Amino acid sequence: MDGVAEGLWELADLHEKNGEIAKSVKCLEAICQSTVSFLPVIEVKTRLRIATMLLKHSHNVNHAKSHLERSQLLLKSIPSCFELKCRAYSLLSQCYHVVGAVSSQKQLLNKGLELTATFGEGFSGKLWSCNFNSQLANALIIEGDYQGSISALEHGYVCASEMYYPELQMFFATSVLHVHLMQWEDGSLVEGAVNRCNGVWESIDHDKRQQCLGLFFYNELLHIFYLLRICDYKNAGQHVDKLDAAMKTDSQKMQHVRELSKELNIVNEGLSQPDLPHRDRATLSSRRIILEEEINNFIGPSSIGGQEALEPAYFGNVKREFGEKLELAPPPIDGEWLPKSAVYSLVDLMVVVFGRPKGLFKECGKRIQSGLNTIQAELVKYGIADGATEVDLQHSAIWMAGVYLMILMQFLENKVAMELTRSEFVEAQEALLEMRDWFNRFPTILQACESLIEMLRGQYAHCVACYSEAAFHFVEAAKLTESKSAQAICEVYAAVSYICIGDPDSYAKALELIGPVYRTIDSFVGVREKTTALFAYGFLLMRQENLQEARVRLASGLQTTHTTLGNLQLVSQYLTVLGNLALALHDTVQAREILRSSLTLAKKLYDIPTQIWVLSNLTALYEQVGEKGSEMENREYEKKKVDDLQKRLANAYASTHHLELIEKSKFQVRRLNEVDIKRAIAGPSTRVDLDIPESIGLSSSTPQPSSRLMDVDIGRRVTRKG
């Protein structure tokens, strides 16, 4: 009977290579359903192959799970078969992960660790121990057990160290850093995790580092998230440049590989012709050898023959071509963080996050569109086409689709912010409404975006001079998030809108909002909240004619903003207010210098309202010092800018969506029924800690299956303050 089984296995392999998955599964299930008994080991191997195939080529997790649970029962009667037992534990753990059975998954993984501790000798045993610790860390994160997750990862790190395997050490070191970034209880612990990653990475041989592209991207992105959190934008920007260069290099390489593979397919088709002349066959055979060697040099030999090493399956599962996986660790460990398309979208997003505050709008526009195109193409693979909602998703696709949706919303968020800065109000409306539509279709998956959308509605209302409505939306946004950082930012934005209203009652409301933030600004990680609070407080003091005190607060905030954040828009607005103050204090020399600098920045940012604000101050300055010619020239230029802004505002007001966006109420979304809610909350979710403004960051969420520890966070944008 062994020969029969081997024959059916080979036939199943042939069908799988031809893409006939149903036939392949049918061949294998013939062994399991046979009236003649096969040896238990043969049945176990067959069921493991069926489960792997189902997980790699379908959404049928429950069918795979039943095969694996049957394998578990059979393996209990077999005293040896360490590798088979470990493989069964690993695959079944992943099935439990996908269906959300975290408790069962943890029990199973602990049994796997007991097995490796008892029988797992040598390199293979330690690898399986690393596998189980990695999966256990993910399971514990789902339950919010940060310390337990770190403990599992540290065990994996020790095991990798005992194997003298620095690449594997790096996998666990970066994973530990990832969890610390999620939790962030002690800044020194996070810094220590960053330093350990740097040390381990340097210990890897340079040539091997070149082959660890997945680890490189993972490590660099985690470093960026850390540096953004502590507001070290200068060093973070250097990491973004490294990532962008690596992404472009890899994209060029993979394009070349695709061209070589296309030619190899043509050569193979030619060689398949039975009546091919001997000379032509020899020529084609020689060319095939050359092409295979070239491809091997780029991506390794395993990718050509289609024989993949033993590794966990992908859930969700769109079959990806070679080169689309960024491996983090070797088989049999869960060797991927996110698909390459998602990681590269994050790199594009990081370029936008750093470029937009500097006014690099042309490049940002390209990256935003590129990112949106990539993500929307990926979403189609997960069943998200026109009109699809979260209840239409396959359960196994929910988490990965959720990751792409969250990144998509951040691209749209940046698009809204960029268009508002340029006073392209109609384009900002369209992007904001697109965010609303995505949220309406995926209200559970994108629940964290509700606060973001309200904040952007506040930004839009503020930019079109609807200050009362802006304050309302900023306050609502603060209510919709549990992040103290996001709450503080939104409350400061609301205060600025109240200040712009300009009456004593509004000033009082602004002070009520600014005061608590101002008193606690040193408790926040980084200086983002401090700079925005200092701006708002200084602006309020100026409006209340407390000019000297306002100058002190604004000068302090400007220095911090300039040296740390590098946000030119905020710097420009600081300078404008300080120039106004200098003028009010009759310091015309300083006022002229400051206002000219502010105007230069506002022009670079295409920021028309700030330009008008500066120009009006310059007009007053020229009038004060008696420069009549400059005054008239400046007044004329100011009038052109005002006319331009009024046309843009008129177009915004004329839009059918304007009133909908500024209305003092939250968007009404389609409410799910009870069954739909239960189904949707099993997916990615929903309570993301929005604690890293101006960035994409990290957080945990509960309850949900998570992959490689991370849920993608939502960023904050710096609002207009003038």
For each residue, the residues with C-beta under 8 A, 3 or more apart:
1: 4 5 36 38 39 42
2: 5 6 39 42
3: 6 7
4: 1 7 8 31
5: 1 2 8 9 31 38 42 46
6: 2 3 9 10
7: 3 4 10 11
8: 4 5 11 12 27 28 30 31
9: 5 6 12 13 27 28 46 49
10: 6 7 13 14
11: 7 8 14 15 27
12: 8 9 15 16 24 25 27 28 49
13: 9 10 16 17 24
14: 10 11 17 18
15: 11 12 18 20 21 23 24 27
16: 12 13 19 20 21 24 53
17: 13 14 306
18: 14 15
19: 16
20: 15 16 23 24
21: 15 16 24 25 53 57 58
22: 25 26
23: 15 20 26 27
24: 12 13 15 16 20 21 27 28 53
25: 12 21 22 28 29 50 53 54
26: 22 23 29 30
27: 8 9 11 12 15 23 24 30
28: 8 9 12 24 25 31 32 46 49 50 53
29: 25 26 32 33 50
30: 8 26 27 33 34
31: 4 5 8 28 34 38 42 43 46
32: 28 29 43 46 47 50 67
33: 29 30
34: 30 31 37 38
35:
36: 1
37: 34
38: 1 5 31 34 42 43 46
39: 1 2 42 43
40: 43 44 74 75 77 78
41: 44 45 78 81 84
42: 1 2 5 31 38 39 45 46
43: 31 32 38 39 40 46 47 71 74
44: 40 41 47 48 71 74 75 78 81 84 88
45: 41 42 48 49 84
46: 5 9 28 31 32 38 42 43 49 50
47: 32 43 44 50 51 67 68 70 71 74
48: 44 45 51 52 67 68 71 84 87 88 91
49: 9 12 28 45 46 52 53
50: 25 28 29 32 46 47 53 54 64 67
51: 47 48 54 55 64 65 67 68 71 91 95
52: 48 49 55 56 64 91 313
53: 16 21 24 25 28 49 50 56 57
54: 25 50 51 57 58 60 61 63 64 67
55: 51 52 58 61 64 91 94 95 313 314 315 317
56: 52 53 313 314 317 319
57: 21 53 54 317 319
58: 21 54 55 317
59: 316 317 394 395 396 397
60: 54 63 64
61: 54 55 64 65 95 98 99 315 395 396
62: 65 66 99
63: 54 60 66 67
64: 50 51 52 54 55 60 61 67 68 91 95
65: 51 61 62 68 69 92 95 96 99
66: 62 63 69 70
67: 32 47 48 50 51 54 63 64 70 71
68: 47 48 51 64 65 71 72 88 91 92 95
69: 65 66 72 73 92
70: 47 66 67 73 74
71: 43 44 47 48 51 67 68 74 75 88 92
72: 68 69 75 76 88 92
73: 69 70 76
74: 40 43 44 47 70 71 77 78
75: 40 44 71 72 78 81 84 85 88
76: 72 73
77: 40 74
78: 40 41 44 74 75 81 84
79:
80:
81: 41 44 75 78 84 85
82: 85 86 115 119 120 124 125
83: 86 87 124
84: 41 44 45 48 75 78 81 87 88
85: 75 81 82 88 89 115
86: 82 83 89 90 112 115 116 120 128 131 332
87: 48 83 84 90 91 310 332
88: 44 48 68 71 72 75 84 85 91 92
89: 85 86 92 93 108 109 111 112 115 132
90: 86 87 93 94 112 128 131 132 135 312 332
91: 48 51 52 55 64 68 87 88 94 95 312 313
92: 65 68 69 71 72 88 89 95 96 108
93: 89 90 96 97 105 108 109 112 132 135 139
94: 55 90 91 97 98 135 312 313 315
95: 51 55 61 64 65 68 91 92 98 99
96: 65 92 93 99 101 102 104 105 108
97: 93 94 100 101 102 105 135 138 139 705
98: 61 94 95 315 395 396 705
99: 61 62 65 95 96 395
100: 97 682 703 704 705
101: 96 97 104 105
102: 96 97 105 106 139 142 143 703 705
103: 106 107
104: 96 101 107 108
105: 93 96 97 101 102 108 109 135 139
106: 102 103 109 110 136 139 140
107: 103 104 110 111
108: 89 92 93 96 104 105 111 112
109: 89 93 105 106 112 113 132 135 136 139
110: 106 107 113 114 136
111: 89 107 108 114 115
112: 86 89 90 93 108 109 115 116 128 131 132
113: 109 110 116 117 129 132 133 136
114: 110 111 117 118
115: 82 85 86 89 111 112 118 119 120
116: 86 112 113 119 120 125 126 128 129 132
117: 113 114 120 129
118: 114 115
119: 82 115 116 125
120: 82 86 115 116 117 124 125 126 128 129
121: 125
122: 125 126
123: 126 127 163
124: 82 83 120 127 128
125: 82 116 119 120 121 122 128 129
126: 116 120 122 123 129 130 159 160 162 163
127: 123 124 130 131 163 330 332 333
128: 86 90 112 116 120 124 125 131 132 332
129: 113 116 117 120 125 126 132 133 155 156 159
130: 126 127 133 134 156 159 160 168 172 329 333
131: 86 90 112 127 128 134 135 332 333 334
132: 89 90 93 109 112 113 116 128 129 135 136
133: 113 129 130 136 137 152 153 155 156 159 172
134: 130 131 137 138 152 153 156 171 172 175 329 333 334
135: 90 93 94 97 105 109 131 132 138 139 334
136: 106 109 110 113 132 133 139 140 149 152
137: 133 134 140 141 149 150 152 153 156 175 179 709
138: 97 134 135 141 142 149 334 706 707 708 709
139: 93 97 102 105 106 109 135 136 142 143
140: 106 136 137 143 145 146 148 149 152
141: 137 138 144 145 146 149 179 182 700 706 709
142: 102 138 139 700 702 703 704 705 706
143: 102 139 140 702 703
144: 141 700 702
145: 140 141 148 149
146: 140 141 149 150 179 182 183 185 700
147: 150 151
148: 140 145 151 152
149: 136 137 138 140 141 145 146 152 153 179 709
150: 137 146 147 153 154 176 179 180
151: 147 148 154 155
152: 133 134 136 137 140 148 149 155 156
153: 133 134 137 149 150 156 157 172 175 176 179
154: 150 151 157 158 172 176
155: 129 133 151 152 158 159
156: 129 130 133 134 137 152 153 159 160 168 171 172 175
157: 153 154 160 161 169 172 173 176
158: 154 155 161 162
159: 126 129 130 133 155 156 162 163
160: 126 130 156 157 163 165 168 169 171 172
161: 157 158 164 165 169
162: 126 158 159
163: 123 126 127 159 160 168
164: 161
165: 160 161 168 169
166: 169 170 200 203 204 208
167: 170 171 204 208 212 215 329 330
168: 130 156 160 163 165 171 172 329 330 333
169: 157 160 161 165 166 172 173 200 203
170: 166 167 173 174 197 200 201 204 212 215 219
171: 134 156 160 167 168 174 175 215 328 329 333
172: 130 133 134 153 154 156 157 160 168 169 175 176
173: 157 169 170 176 177 193 196 197 200
174: 170 171 177 178 197 215 218 219 222 328
175: 134 137 153 156 171 172 178 179 708 709
176: 150 153 154 157 172 173 179 180 193 196
177: 173 174 180 181 190 193 194 196 197 222 226
178: 174 175 181 182 222 698 709 710
179: 137 141 146 149 150 153 175 176 182 183 709
180: 150 176 177 183 184 189 190 193
181: 177 178 184 190 222 225 226 229 697 698
182: 141 146 178 179 698 699 700 709 710
183: 146 179 180 700
184: 180 181 187 190 229 525 691
185: 146 189
186: 189 190
187: 184 190 191 230 525
188: 191 192
189: 180 185 186 192 193
190: 177 180 181 184 186 187 193 194 226
191: 187 188 194 195
192: 188 189 195 196
193: 173 176 177 180 189 190 196 197
194: 177 190 191 197 198 223 226
195: 191 192 198 199
196: 173 176 177 192 193 199 200
197: 170 173 174 177 193 194 200 201 219 222 223
198: 194 195 201 202
199: 195 196 202 203
200: 166 169 170 173 196 197 203 204
201: 170 197 198 204 209 215 219
202: 198 199
203: 166 169 199 200
204: 166 167 170 200 201 208 209 212
205: 208 209
206: 209 210
207: 210 211
208: 166 167 204 205 211 212
209: 201 204 205 206 212 216
210: 206 207
211: 207 208
212: 167 170 204 208 209 215 216
213: 216 217 246 250 326 327
214: 217 218 325 326 327 328 335 336 337
215: 167 170 171 174 201 212 218 219 328
216: 209 212 213 219 220 246
217: 213 214 220 221 243 246 326 337 343 347
218: 174 214 215 221 222 326 328 337
219: 170 174 197 201 215 216 222 223
220: 216 217 223 224 239 242 243 246
221: 217 218 224 225 243 343 346 347 350
222: 174 177 178 181 197 218 219 225 226 698
223: 194 197 219 220 226 227 236 239
224: 220 221 227 228 236 239 240 243 350 695
225: 181 221 222 228 229 692 695 696 697 698
226: 177 181 190 194 222 223 229 230
227: 223 224 230 232 233 235 236 239
228: 224 225 231 232 233 236 353 692 694 695 697
229: 181 184 225 226 525 526 691 692 695 697
230: 187 226 227 525 526
231: 228 526 527 528 564 565
232: 227 228 235 236 564
233: 227 228 236 237 354 564 565 566
234: 237 238 566
235: 227 232 238 239
236: 223 224 227 228 232 233 239 240 354
237: 233 234 240 241 354 566
238: 234 235 241 242
239: 220 223 224 227 235 236 242 243
240: 224 236 237 243 244 347 350 351 354
241: 237 238 244 245
242: 220 238 239 245 246
243: 217 220 221 224 239 240 246 247 347 350
244: 240 241 247 248 347 350 351
245: 241 242 248 249
246: 213 216 217 220 242 243 249 250
247: 243 244 250 251 344 347
248: 244 245 251 252
249: 245 246 252 253
250: 213 246 247 253 254
251: 247 248 254 255 344
252: 248 249 255 256
253: 249 250 256 257 298
254: 250 251 257 258 323
255: 251 252 258 259
256: 252 253 259 260 298
257: 253 254 260 261 295 298 299 322 323
258: 254 255 261 262
259: 255 256 262 263
260: 256 257 263 264 291 294 295 298
261: 257 258 264 265 295
262: 258 259 265 266
263: 259 260 266 267 291
264: 260 261 267 268 288 291 292 295 304
265: 261 262 268 269
266: 262 263 269 270
267: 263 264 270 271 284 287 288 291
268: 264 265 271 272 288
269: 265 266 272 273
270: 266 267 273 276 280 284
271: 267 268 276 281 284 285 288
272: 268 269
273: 269 270 276
274:
275:
276: 270 271 273 280 281 284
277: 280 281
278: 281 282
279: 282 283
280: 270 276 277 283 284
281: 271 276 277 278 284 285
282: 278 279 285 286
283: 279 280 286 287
284: 267 270 271 276 280 281 287 288
285: 271 281 282 288 289
286: 282 283 289 290
287: 267 283 284 290 291
288: 264 267 268 271 284 285 291 292
289: 285 286 292 293
290: 286 287 293 294
291: 260 263 264 267 287 288 294 295
292: 264 288 289 295 296 304
293: 289 290 296 297
294: 260 290 291 297 298
295: 257 260 261 264 291 292 298 299 303 304
296: 292 293 299 300 301 304
297: 293 294
298: 253 256 257 260 294 295
299: 257 295 296 303 322 323
300: 296 303
301: 296 304 305
302: 305 307 308 309
303: 295 299 300 306 322 323
304: 264 292 295 296 301
305: 301 302
306: 17 303
307: 302
308: 302 311
309: 302 331
310: 87 331 332
311: 308 331 332 333 335
312: 90 91 94 332 334 335
313: 52 55 56 91 94 317
314: 55 56 317 318 320 336
315: 55 61 94 98 396 397 399 400 707
316: 59 382 394 396 397 399 400 401
317: 55 56 57 58 59 313 314 396
318: 314 381 382
319: 56 57
320: 314 324 325 339
321: 324
322: 257 299 303
323: 254 257 299 303 340
324: 320 321 339 340 341
325: 214 320 335 336 339 340
326: 213 214 217 218 336 337 338 339 340 343
327: 213 214 330 335 336
328: 171 174 214 215 218 333 334 335 336 337 708
329: 130 134 167 168 171 333 334 335
330: 127 167 168 327 333 335
331: 309 310 311 335
332: 86 87 90 127 128 131 310 311 312
333: 127 130 131 134 168 171 311 328 329 330
334: 131 134 135 138 312 328 329 708
335: 214 311 312 325 327 328 329 330 331
336: 214 314 325 326 327 328 339 708
337: 214 217 218 326 328 343 707 708 710
338: 326 342 343 346 403 707 708 710
339: 320 324 325 326 336 342 343 378 400
340: 323 324 325 326 343 344
341: 324 344 345 374 375 377 378
342: 338 339 345 346 375 378 403 404 407
343: 217 221 326 337 338 339 340 346 347
344: 247 251 340 341 347 348 374
345: 341 342 348 349 371 374 375 404 407 411
346: 221 338 342 343 349 350 407 696 712
347: 217 221 240 243 244 247 343 344 350 351
348: 344 345 351 352 367 368 370 371 374 411
349: 345 346 352 353 367 371 407 410 411 414 696
350: 221 224 240 243 244 346 347 353 354 696
351: 240 244 347 348 354 355 363 364 367
352: 348 349 355 356 364 367 368 371 411 414
353: 228 349 350 356 414 694 695 696 715
354: 233 236 237 240 350 351 357 358
355: 351 352 358 360 361 363 364 367
356: 352 353 359 360 361 364 414 417 418 421
357: 354 565 566 567 568 569 570 694 718
358: 354 355 566 568
359: 356 568 569 601 604 605 606
360: 355 356 363 364
361: 355 356 364 365 418 421 422 606
362: 365 366
363: 351 355 360 366 367
364: 351 352 355 356 360 361 367 368 414 418
365: 361 362 368 369 418
366: 362 363 369 370
367: 348 349 351 352 355 363 364 370 371
368: 348 352 364 365 371 372 411 414 415 418
369: 365 366 372 373
370: 348 366 367 373 374
371: 345 348 349 352 367 368 374 375 407 408 411
372: 368 369 375 376 408 411 412
373: 369 370 376 377
374: 341 344 345 348 370 371 377 378
375: 341 342 345 371 372 378 379 404 407 408 411
376: 372 373 379 380 408
377: 341 373 374 380 381
378: 339 341 342 374 375 381 382 404
379: 375 376 382 384 385 401 404 405 408
380: 376 377 383 384 385
381: 318 377 378
382: 316 318 378 379 393 394 397 400 401 404
383: 380 388 392 393 394 397 401
384: 379 380 388 393 401 405
385: 379 380 388
386:
387: 441
388: 383 384 385 392 393 441
389: 392 441 442 670
390: 393 398 441 442 443 444 445 680 683
391: 672 676 679 680
392: 383 388 389
393: 382 383 384 388 390 397 398 401 683
394: 59 316 382 383 397 398
395: 59 61 98 99 398 679 682 683
396: 59 61 98 315 316 317
397: 59 315 316 382 383 393 394 400 401
398: 390 393 394 395 401 402 445 680 682 683 684
399: 315 316 402 403 683 684 704 705 706 707
400: 315 316 339 382 397 403 404 707
401: 316 379 382 383 384 393 397 398 404 405 445 684
402: 398 399 405 406 442 445 446 683 684 685 711
403: 338 342 399 400 406 407 684 711 712
404: 342 345 375 378 379 382 400 401 407 408
405: 379 384 401 402 408 409 438 442 445 446
406: 402 403 409 410 446 448 449 688 711 712 713 714
407: 342 345 346 349 371 375 403 404 410 411 696 712
408: 371 372 375 376 379 404 405 411 412 438
409: 405 406 412 413 435 438 439 446 449 452 714
410: 349 406 407 413 414 696 712 714 715
411: 345 348 349 352 368 371 372 375 407 408 414 415
412: 372 408 409 415 416 431 432 434 435 438
413: 409 410 416 417 435 452 456 714 715 717
414: 349 352 353 356 364 368 410 411 417 418 715 717
415: 368 411 412 418 419 427 428 431
416: 412 413 419 420 428 431 432 435 456 459 460 717
417: 356 413 414 420 421 456 459 717 718
418: 356 361 364 365 368 414 415 421 422
419: 415 416 422 424 425 427 428 431
420: 416 417 423 424 425 428 459 460 463 720
421: 356 361 417 418 569 605 606 607 720
422: 361 418 419 605 606 607 608
423: 420 463 606 607 608 609 645 648
424: 419 420 427 428 648
425: 419 420 428 429 460 463 464 648 649 651 652
426: 429 430 651 652 655
427: 415 419 424 430 431
428: 415 416 419 420 424 425 431 432 460 463
429: 425 426 432 433 460 652 655 657 658 661
430: 426 427 433 434
431: 412 415 416 419 427 428 434 435
432: 412 416 428 429 435 436 453 456 457 460 661
433: 429 430 436 437 657 661
434: 412 430 431 437 438
435: 409 412 413 416 431 432 438 439 449 452 453 456
436: 432 433 439 440 453 667
437: 433 434 440 441
438: 405 408 409 412 434 435 441 442 446 449
439: 409 435 436 442 443 446 449 450 453 667 669
440: 436 437 443 667 669 670
441: 387 388 389 390 437 438 670
442: 389 390 402 405 438 439 445 446
443: 390 439 440 446 447 669 670 671 672
444: 390 447 672 677 680 681 683 685 686
445: 390 398 401 402 405 442 680 683 684 685 686
446: 402 405 406 409 438 439 442 443 449 450 686
447: 443 444 450 685 686 687
448: 406 451 452 481 686 687 688 690 714
449: 406 409 435 438 439 446 452 453 714
450: 439 446 447 453 454 480 666
451: 448 454 455 477 478 480 481 486 490 690
452: 409 413 435 448 449 455 456 477 690 714 716
453: 432 435 436 439 449 450 456 457 667
454: 450 451 457 458 473 474 476 477 480 666
455: 451 452 458 459 473 474 477 490 493 716 717 719
456: 413 416 417 432 435 452 453 459 460 717
457: 432 453 454 460 461 473 661 662
458: 454 455 461 462 469 470 471 472 473 474 477 490 493 494 497 719
459: 416 417 420 455 456 462 463 470 493 717 719 720
460: 416 420 425 428 429 432 456 457 463 464 470 661 662
461: 457 458 464 466 467 469 470 473 497 661 662
462: 458 459 465 466 467 470 493 496 497 500 719 720
463: 420 423 425 428 459 460 609 720
464: 425 460 461 649 652 653 658 662
465: 462 500 649
466: 461 462 469 470 662
467: 461 462 470 471 497 498 500 501
468: 471 472 497 501
469: 458 461 466 472 473 662 663 664
470: 458 459 460 461 462 466 467 473 474 493 494 497 662
471: 458 467 468 474 475 494 497 498 501 509
472: 458 468 469 475 476 664
473: 454 455 457 458 461 469 470 476 477 662 664
474: 454 455 458 470 471 477 478 490 491 493 494 497
475: 471 472 478 479 490 491 494
476: 454 472 473 479 480 666
477: 451 452 454 455 458 473 474 480 481 486 490
478: 451 474 475 481 486 487 490 491 494
479: 475 476
480: 450 451 454 476 477
481: 448 451 477 478 486 487 490 690
482: 687 689
483: 486 487 689 690 691
484: 487 488 524 691
485: 488 489 524 525 528 529 690 691 692 693 716
486: 451 477 478 481 483 489 490 690 691 693 716
487: 478 481 483 484 490 491
488: 484 485 491 492 517 520 524 529 532 533
489: 485 486 492 493 528 529 532 693 716
490: 451 455 458 474 475 477 478 481 486 487 493 494
491: 474 475 478 487 488 494 495 513 514 516 517
492: 488 489 495 496 513 514 517 529 532 533 535 536
493: 455 458 459 462 470 474 489 490 496 497 532 719 721
494: 458 470 471 474 475 478 490 491 497 498 510 513
495: 491 492 498 499 509 510 511 513 514 536 540
496: 462 492 493 499 500 510 535 536 539 719 721
497: 458 461 462 467 468 470 471 474 493 494 500 501
498: 467 471 494 495 501 506 507 509 510 513
499: 495 496 502 506 507 510 536 539 540 543
500: 462 465 467 496 497
501: 467 468 471 497 498 506
502: 499 506 543
503: 506 507
504: 507 508
505: 508 509
506: 498 499 501 502 503 509 510
507: 498 499 503 504 510 511 540 543 544
508: 504 505 511 512
509: 471 495 498 505 506 512 513
510: 494 495 496 498 499 506 507 513 514 536 540
511: 495 507 508 514 515 540
512: 508 509 515
513: 491 492 494 495 498 509 510 516 517
514: 491 492 495 510 511 517 518 533 536 537 540
515: 511 512 518 519
516: 491 513 519 520
517: 488 491 492 513 514 520 521 529 533
518: 514 515 521 533 534 537
519: 515 516
520: 488 516 517 523 524
521: 517 518 524 529 530 533 534
522: 530
523: 520
524: 484 485 488 520 521 527 528 529 530
525: 184 187 229 230 485
526: 229 230 231 529
527: 231 524 530 531 560 564 565
528: 231 485 489 524 531 532 565 693 694
529: 485 488 489 492 517 521 524 526 532 533
530: 521 522 524 527 533 534 557 560
531: 527 528 534 535 557 560 561 564 565 570
532: 488 489 492 493 528 529 535 536 570 718 721
533: 488 492 514 517 518 521 529 530 536 537
534: 518 521 530 531 537 538 553 554 556 557 560
535: 492 496 531 532 538 539 554 557 561 570 573 574 577 721
536: 492 495 496 499 510 514 532 533 539 540 721
537: 514 518 533 534 540 541 553
538: 534 535 541 542 550 551 553 554 557 577
539: 496 499 535 536 542 543 550 554 577 721
540: 495 499 507 510 511 514 536 537 543 544 550
541: 537 538 544 546 547 549 550 553
542: 538 539 545 546 547 550 554 577 580 581 584
543: 499 502 507 539 540
544: 507 540 541
545: 542
546: 541 542 549 550
547: 541 542 550 551 581 584 585
548: 551 552 585
549: 541 546 552 553
550: 538 539 540 541 542 546 547 553 554 577 581
551: 538 547 548 554 555 578 581 585
552: 548 549 555 556
553: 534 537 538 541 549 550 556 557
554: 534 535 538 539 542 550 551 557 558 574 577 578 581
555: 551 552 558 559 578
556: 534 552 553 559 560
557: 530 531 534 535 538 553 554 560 561 574
558: 554 555 561 562 571 574 575 578
559: 555 556 562 563
560: 527 530 531 534 556 557 563 564 565
561: 531 535 557 558 564 565 567 570 571 574
562: 558 559 565 566 571
563: 559 560
564: 231 232 233 527 531 560 561
565: 231 233 357 527 528 531 560 561 562 570 694
566: 233 234 237 357 358 562
567: 357 561 570 571 694 718
568: 357 358 359 571 572 601 604 605
569: 357 359 421 572 573 601 605 607 610 718 720
570: 357 531 532 535 561 565 567 573 574 718 721
571: 558 561 562 567 568 574 575 601
572: 568 569 575 576 598 601 602 605 607 610
573: 535 569 570 576 577 598 610 720 721 722
574: 535 554 557 558 561 570 571 577 578
575: 558 571 572 578 579 594 595 597 598 601
576: 572 573 579 580 595 598 602 610 613 614 617 722
577: 535 538 539 542 550 554 573 574 580 581 722
578: 551 554 555 558 574 575 581 582 594
579: 575 576 582 583 591 594 595 598 614 617
580: 542 576 577 583 584 591 617
581: 542 547 550 551 554 577 578 584 585
582: 578 579 585 587 588 590 591 594
583: 579 580 586 587 588 591 595 617 620 621 624
584: 542 547 580 581
585: 547 548 551 581 582
586: 583 624
587: 582 583 590 591
588: 582 583 591 592 621 624 625
589: 592 593
590: 582 587 593 594
591: 579 580 582 583 587 588 594 595 617 621
592: 588 589 595 596 618 621
593: 589 590 596 597
594: 575 578 579 582 590 591 597 598
595: 575 576 579 583 591 592 598 599 614 617 618 621
596: 592 593 599 600 618
597: 575 593 594 600 601
598: 572 573 575 576 579 594 595 601 602 610 614
599: 595 596 602 603 611 614 615 618
600: 596 597 603 604
601: 359 568 569 571 572 575 597 598 604 605 607
602: 572 576 598 599 605 607 610 611 614
603: 599 600 606 607 611
604: 359 568 600 601
605: 359 421 422 568 569 572 601 602 610
606: 359 361 421 422 423 603
607: 421 422 423 569 572 601 602 603 610 611 720
608: 422 423 611 612 641 644 645 648
609: 423 463 612 613 645 720 722
610: 569 572 573 576 598 602 605 607 613 614 720 722
611: 599 602 603 607 608 614 615 641
612: 608 609 615 616 638 641 642 645
613: 576 609 610 616 617 722
614: 576 579 595 598 599 602 610 611 617 618
615: 599 611 612 618 619 634 637 638 641
616: 612 613 619 620 638
617: 576 579 580 583 591 595 613 614 620 621
618: 592 595 596 599 614 615 621 622 634
619: 615 616 622 623 631 634 635 638
620: 583 616 617 623 624
621: 583 588 591 592 595 617 618 624 625
622: 618 619 625 626 627 628 630 631 634
623: 619 620 626 631
624: 583 586 588 620 621
625: 588 621 622
626: 622 623
627: 622 630 631
628: 622 631 632
629: 632 633
630: 622 627 633 634
631: 619 622 623 627 628 634 635
632: 628 629 635 636
633: 629 630 636 637
634: 615 618 619 622 630 631 637 638
635: 619 631 632 638 639
636: 632 633 639 640
637: 615 633 634 640 641
638: 612 615 616 619 634 635 641 642
639: 635 636 642 643
640: 636 637 643 644
641: 608 611 612 615 637 638 644 645
642: 612 638 639 645 646
643: 639 640 646 647
644: 608 640 641 647 648
645: 423 608 609 612 641 642 648 649
646: 642 643 649 650
647: 643 644 650 651
648: 423 424 425 608 644 645 651 652
649: 425 464 465 645 646 652 653
650: 646 647 653 654
651: 425 426 647 648 654 655
652: 425 426 429 464 648 649 655 658
653: 464 649 650 658
654: 650 651 658
655: 426 429 651 652 658
656: 660
657: 429 433 660 661
658: 429 464 652 653 654 655 661 662
659: 662 663
660: 656 657 663
661: 429 432 433 457 460 461 657 658
662: 457 460 461 464 466 469 470 473 658 659
663: 469 659 660
664: 469 472 473
665:
666: 450 454 476
667: 436 439 440 453
668:
669: 439 440 443
670: 389 440 441 443
671: 443
672: 391 443 444 676 677 680
673: 676 677
674: 677 678
675: 678 679
676: 391 672 673 679 680
677: 444 672 673 674 680 681
678: 674 675 681 682
679: 391 395 675 676 682 683
680: 390 391 398 444 445 672 676 677 683
681: 444 677 678 685 686 703 704
682: 100 395 398 678 679 703 704 705
683: 390 393 395 398 399 402 444 445 679 680 704 705
684: 398 399 401 402 403 445 701 704 705 706 711
685: 402 444 445 447 681 688 701 702 703 704 711
686: 444 445 446 447 448 681 701 704
687: 447 448 482 701 702
688: 406 448 685 699 701 711 713 714
689: 482 483 699 700 713
690: 448 451 452 481 483 485 486 699 713 714 716
691: 184 229 483 484 485 486 697 699 713
692: 225 228 229 485 695 696 697 698 713 715 716
693: 485 486 489 528 715 716 717 718
694: 228 353 357 528 565 567 715 716 717 718
695: 224 225 228 229 353 692 713 715
696: 225 346 349 350 353 407 410 692 712 713 714 715
697: 181 225 228 229 691 692 713 715
698: 178 181 182 222 225 692 710 711 713
699: 182 688 689 690 691 711 713
700: 141 142 144 146 182 183 689 706 711
701: 684 685 686 687 688 704 706 711
702: 142 143 144 685 687
703: 100 102 142 143 681 682 685
704: 100 142 399 681 682 683 684 685 686 701 711
705: 97 98 100 102 142 399 682 683 684
706: 138 141 142 399 684 700 701 709 710 711
707: 138 315 337 338 399 400 710
708: 138 175 328 334 336 337 338
709: 137 138 141 149 175 178 179 182 706
710: 178 182 337 338 698 706 707
711: 402 403 406 684 685 688 698 699 700 701 704 706
712: 346 403 406 407 410 696
713: 406 688 689 690 691 692 695 696 697 698 699
714: 406 409 410 413 448 449 452 688 690 696
715: 353 410 413 414 692 693 694 695 696 697
716: 452 455 485 486 489 690 692 693 694
717: 413 414 416 417 455 456 459 693 694
718: 357 417 532 567 569 570 693 694
719: 455 458 459 462 493 496
720: 420 421 459 462 463 569 573 607 609 610
721: 493 496 532 535 536 539 570 573
722: 573 576 577 609 610 613
